[in-house]
Amino acid sequence: MTDVVHNDLVIIGGGVTGLAAAYRAHQQNPLLKITLLEASDYLGGKIMTEEINGFTLEGGPDCFLSRKPRGIGLCEALGVTAELQGRKPAEHKAYVWRNGRLHTLPEGLSGMIPTQLEPLLNHTLLTPEGAQRVAQEPEIPVKESDEDEAVGTFVSRRFGREAFENLIEPLMGGIYAGQADQLSLEATFPQLRQVELKHGSLIKGLGNNTAAQDVYYPPFVSFKQGMVGLVQHIVERLGDSVSIYLNTKATQIKQTAAGDWLITTQDNQSKMPLDATLRPENLKSKTLILATPAFINAKLLSEVAPQAAVAHAEIPYASTALVNFAYDTAALPKLPEGYGYVTPQVEKRDALACTWTSQKWDHRAPEGKTLLRVYIGRYGEGDVTKLNDDTLVDIAQREIRETLGITAAPQLRHIFRWPNGLPQYNLGHLERLQRIDEELGQLSGLYVAGAAYNGVGIPDCIKSGEAAAEKVLAILT
């Protein structure tokens, strides 16, 4: 039997959540012995940037929202804000593909919600009847019941089904790749319900929001070297102070009578097998953070918290694929100004969206080259990650041929697959979280964090990891 490695904190999962937790715990108490276990052969989770032939390809998120404080907050703590960049100033237009053409997004949107009537009244995305229904929003009665409702139901109730299907659903789909008529309003956009209750109207409430806001950073920011820059800086700052093991899969957790946590691991047999002599097979820790997807947490919790495990297993996920194409710019028709489009579900297209990466960001393609990214896959419409490369490429090429008129052969194509990549906050999500909290609250020193709980964006994951680390520090300090 191998020796047991003793720790103050073990973190399972090396995505941005686990890394943020490790960084916060180490910064607050450098004397803690911390170990981080990652089952794959790289750190960053859904953050994956690859450099190929001078192109910077993003396999996951290409930016994060600066108004959510913990993304910028972590960058400031790391001292790397000088490396952040916003979207190209001249390329702030975005589009919706509907009825065979691209429609510019109307002005006056707060996130995905209209805050002004005038830009919508004659907009090409809406029929006169649809625009008239939007104009009635300030007079629509407030829903009295406190019962949660689906995002699609809520938005349709306020603005009408046409505005929801043509404008709001495609924008929301770009976040969750989900079914709006199943997503929980209280779990995804609770602030919208609060605005309705307070002001009686979203247009009145959001349109009158004149509070001063910090505009020091652009609304969407990325790193000049790609989003992997965030991961690299965290890892560099951790240095040798945190023991990090790649290709190391946690297979079981148990709690001793004394309250410590025992973690069993195995070599994950990835593309870069780890020397088994370096991997701890058994670890003991005073505290434990699970920063893995809900379906992984469900397996790990099955013995120590069976009801929480069941609740985790009930959180569904969407599988998606991203296809990157690179071209000589001279071989392409002129792309519209802006950085991409989204597609409503009612269009029944295979692709969810397309980003003109090299028009959106600097430092993504060599001079004279164009880089595009096509998003494929939506919850409830099959697992696109099981399709072979040629099929995914055919889908993506058909998409940009029909929408952008691109017929040239790409000089580079690269596919990223994310099976079970995006958690879905469907109706009942908050009740599932309550069941998880109730059972885990009875166990000392065990915490969960990540995209499956209270936000899927990078700042949300950072906040979740840091909050778990603070709970650990409260026990150990």
Secondary structure, DSSP 4 states (H G I P E B T S, - for coil): -PPEEEEEEEEE--BHHHHHHHHHHHHH-TT--EEEE-SSSSSBTT--EEEETTEEEESS-S-EETTSHHHHHHHHHHT-GGGEEE--TT----EEEETTEEEEPPS-EETTEE--SHHHHT-TTS-HHHHHHHHTGGGSPPP---S--BHHHHHHHHH-HHHIIIIIHHHHHHHH-S-TTTBBHHHH-HHHHHHHHHHS-HHHHHHT-------SS-SEEEETT-THHHHHHHHHHHTTSEEEESSEEEEEEEE-TTS-EEEEEEE---SSPPPTTTS-SEEEEEEEEE-S-HHHHHHHTTTT-HHHHHHHHTS-EEEEEEEEEEEEGGGSPPPPSSSEEE--GGG--SEEEEE-HHHH-SSSS-TTEEEEEEEE--TTS--GGGS-HHHHHHHHHHHHHHHH---SPPSEEEEEEEEEEEE--BTTHHHHHHHHHHHHTTSTTEEE-STTTS--SHHHHHHHHHHHHHHHHHHH-
